[in-house]
Each structure stands twice: as C-alpha cells, then as structure tokens.
Amino acid sequence: MGPGALLRGVLFWLKKFVSFWLMPLPLCATAIVVGLCLLRSSRRARLGRALIGAAVVLLIVLSNSFVSKWLLRPLEARHPAIPELRAGEPLPPGLAACRFVVVLGGGHGYSPGLSGNNLLLSSSLSRLAEGVRLVRALPEARLVVSGPGEGGRPTHARVQARAAEALGIAQERILLIEDARDTEDESRAVIRLTGGAPIALVTSAWHMPRAAALFRGAGLAPLPCPADFRVHTDDPLRFEDFLWDAESLARSTFAVRERIGYLWIWLRGKT
C-alpha cells in the first residue's frame, strides 16, 4: 500500500469515527452519561445537570417533525428533480446528453431467498428506481451501480444489478463499481470508468449537494438527479408535524451528517 492510499485509509476511518460521535443520538447519549458521572461530584454537579438538560432538550428538538423537515428541506431543494418523462416528448437537454446513469449505493441487507429489490434498503431502492427510470429513457446510456461487500457476501453493486435486471434493464447495460467505500471513492471510480463523459448522478436528495460537489471536484460535470425525498414542499401542515418520533430524529440526523460531511470536504478543498 502506497503513502497516498494509506493516508486515504486513515482519513476514511477518522471521518467515520469522528462523524459517528457528532451525530445527535450518540452525542446526546454521551452527554447524558458524562452528566450522570459528574452528578457524583458535589463540585461538578451543576455542570452535570446542565449537560443532561441540554442533551435532553436537543434530543426533543431534533425529534420534532417540524424541526427535522425544516433542517432537511434546504438540502433537498438545492437541485430540482427530473420531471416526468412522457413518451413522445423531448427529454431535457441536459439529460439527453448523458451517456451514463450513476446510482450511488444506499445499503442492503442479507436474507437468503429474497429478490434483489427486497434486499435493498429504502434509500437504495428509491435511488435505483430513479436510475432505472432514467436509463429506460436513454437507450444508448449505461447504468452504473456502486457499493462494496463484506465477508465474502455479494457486493451492494451486485444486489443493485440484480434488482435492476428484475426491473427490465439488460445485464449488458449495467456496469458495477464494487470497491468504492464512500462517495469520494465513487467519484474517482466513476471518472475512471466513464472517461469524463456526461453522467446523470442519482442519489438521495438530501445527499445530493455533497455528492455533486465531490463529483465536480473529481473532474466530472454531473447532472444531479435527486431521489428518495424525505420532505415534500406542498404537503399540508398537519397536527402530526408538531409531534415527536424516531423518523424525525432520522431526518435530523441526515441533515446534521450531510452538513458535517460537506464541511469536511470543503476544508480539504474537495468542492
């Protein structure tokens, strides 16, 4: 392993470790545990109570539906979605020029006997469905799916490819990237695979700002094609929007993670 690859490996695991502890649930849980420990000291009990109170308040705020949508909406609104593609109507010029449709990985599970689409996590399935929709409209384009595997099991790219075939995409039109660990790795692999040709980039809408920046930084000019929207701008305001649930905490976590991730690549000059 060369020095460059070693440095990338160290930065990858450093990013994973630091970002995990900055996510809302681990951060608040750690603050509560530290606060409880401080309560045992008469001199630091006040600080302990402050830590516990702040952590509980932060968890309550980030678990609120209205707050989580407010945090995620700016990320999802950054790039417009590709509209309905009706037979007989011309494609948007940017899309018509694309020679590859690149679907970024979103994770899958392992259950023997299940079809590829049933193994994909919800984000990955939504991304793939959008990629299949676009590649059907581009008869000369090829579908690129990405994602590594573990423990000798099928890679995420292969699971996506199986699902894409089941959805009607011919095997010879599908290209696999099986060794990319994150979006930055995917951007480097895609430019090697496509030679810099025009691509349609498909990923979750909340992930698209960071993904598009990384692909531009790698020397590509991707057409953002967001999928997997978690916030819909014209939804009516409902009573449930002012309540708390785990789904809202997940949305807030996406919003926090993407902003931290974008700051990380900005600090490293990758945007």
Backbone hydrogen bonds, N-H to C=O, Kabsch-Sander energy under -0.5 kcal/mol:
donor,donor_aa,acceptor,acceptor_aa,energy
6,L,2,G,-2.3
7,L,3,P,-2.5
8,R,4,G,-2.2
9,G,5,A,-2.2
10,V,6,L,-2.4
11,L,7,L,-2.7
12,F,8,R,-2.3
13,W,9,G,-2.1
14,L,10,V,-2.3
15,K,11,L,-2.6
16,K,12,F,-2.2
17,F,13,W,-2.5
18,V,14,L,-2.7
19,S,15,K,-2.5
20,F,16,K,-1.7
21,W,17,F,-1.4
22,L,18,V,-0.9
22,L,19,S,-0.5
23,M,19,S,-0.6
23,M,20,F,-1.1
27,L,23,M,-2.7
28,C,24,P,-2.7
29,A,25,L,-2.8
30,T,26,P,-2.4
31,A,27,L,-2.2
32,I,28,C,-2.3
33,V,29,A,-2.3
34,V,30,T,-2.7
35,G,31,A,-2.5
36,L,32,I,-2.5
37,C,33,V,-2.0
38,L,34,V,-2.3
39,L,35,G,-1.5
40,R,37,C,-1.1
41,S,38,L,-1.8
42,S,40,R,-0.5
44,R,41,S,-0.5
45,A,41,S,-0.7
48,G,44,R,-2.3
49,R,45,A,-2.6
50,A,46,R,-2.0
51,L,47,L,-2.5
52,I,48,G,-2.4
53,G,49,R,-2.6
54,A,50,A,-2.6
55,A,51,L,-2.3
56,V,52,I,-2.4
57,V,53,G,-2.4
58,L,54,A,-2.5
59,L,55,A,-2.4
60,I,56,V,-2.3
61,V,57,V,-2.7
62,L,58,L,-2.6
63,S,59,L,-1.3
64,N,61,V,-1.3
65,S,243,L,-2.5
66,F,241,D,-1.9
68,S,64,N,-2.5
69,K,65,S,-2.2
70,W,66,F,-2.0
71,L,67,V,-2.2
72,L,68,S,-2.0
73,R,69,K,-2.6
75,L,72,L,-0.7
76,E,72,L,-1.9
77,A,73,R,-1.9
78,R,75,L,-0.9
86,R,84,E,-0.7
89,E,86,R,-1.9
95,L,92,P,-0.6
96,A,92,P,-2.5
97,A,93,P,-1.3
98,C,95,L,-1.6
99,R,198,P,-2.6
100,F,198,P,-1.0
101,V,142,R,-2.8
102,V,100,F,-0.6
102,V,200,A,-3.0
103,V,101,V,-0.6
103,V,144,V,-3.2
104,L,102,V,-0.6
104,L,202,V,-2.4
109,G,119,L,-2.5
114,L,111,S,-1.8
118,N,115,S,-0.5
119,L,115,S,-0.9
119,L,116,G,-0.8
120,L,116,G,-1.2
121,L,107,G,-2.3
125,L,121,L,-2.8
126,S,122,S,-2.2
127,R,123,S,-2.3
128,L,124,S,-2.7
129,A,125,L,-2.4
130,E,126,S,-1.8
131,G,127,R,-2.4
132,V,128,L,-2.9
133,R,129,A,-2.1
134,L,130,E,-2.2
135,V,131,G,-2.6
136,R,132,V,-1.9
137,A,133,R,-0.9
137,A,134,L,-0.5
138,L,134,L,-0.6
141,A,138,L,-1.9
142,R,99,R,-1.6
143,L,173,R,-2.5
144,V,101,V,-3.1
145,V,143,L,-0.5
145,V,175,L,-2.6
146,S,103,V,-1.0
147,G,177,I,-2.2
153,R,150,E,-1.8
156,H,148,P,-1.9
157,A,147,G,-1.9
159,V,155,T,-1.9
160,Q,156,H,-2.5
161,A,157,A,-2.4
162,R,158,R,-2.4
163,A,159,V,-2.1
164,A,160,Q,-2.8
165,E,161,A,-2.4
166,A,162,R,-2.1
167,L,163,A,-1.3
168,G,165,E,-1.9
169,I,164,A,-2.3
170,A,168,G,-0.5
173,R,170,A,-1.8
174,I,171,Q,-1.8
175,L,143,L,-3.3
177,I,145,V,-2.2
178,E,176,L,-0.5
181,R,179,D,-0.5
186,E,182,D,-2.3
187,S,183,T,-2.3
188,R,184,E,-1.6
189,A,185,D,-2.4
190,V,186,E,-2.6
191,I,187,S,-1.7
192,R,188,R,-1.4
193,L,189,A,-2.1
194,T,190,V,-2.8
195,G,191,I,-1.5
197,A,194,T,-1.0
200,A,100,F,-2.8
201,L,199,I,-0.6
201,L,223,L,-2.4
202,V,102,V,-3.3
202,V,200,A,-0.6
203,T,201,L,-0.5
203,T,225,C,-0.6
205,A,227,A,-3.1
207,H,204,S,-1.2
208,M,204,S,-1.2
211,A,207,H,-2.3
212,A,208,M,-3.2
213,A,209,P,-1.6
214,L,210,R,-2.2
215,F,211,A,-2.3
216,R,212,A,-2.4
217,G,213,A,-2.5
218,A,214,L,-1.3
219,G,216,R,-1.6
220,L,215,F,-2.3
223,L,199,I,-2.4
225,C,201,L,-2.9
227,A,203,T,-2.1
235,D,232,H,-1.4
241,D,238,R,-1.3
242,F,239,F,-1.8
243,L,240,E,-1.7
245,D,63,S,-2.0
249,L,245,D,-1.5
250,A,246,A,-2.2
251,R,247,E,-2.2
252,S,248,S,-2.5
253,T,249,L,-2.2
254,F,250,A,-2.4
255,A,251,R,-2.2
256,V,252,S,-2.6
257,R,253,T,-3.0
258,E,254,F,-2.6
259,R,255,A,-1.7
260,I,256,V,-2.4
261,G,257,R,-2.8
262,Y,258,E,-2.5
263,L,259,R,-2.1
264,W,260,I,-2.2
265,I,261,G,-2.1
266,W,262,Y,-2.3
267,L,263,L,-2.5
268,R,264,W,-1.1
269,G,266,W,-1.6
270,K,265,I,-3.2
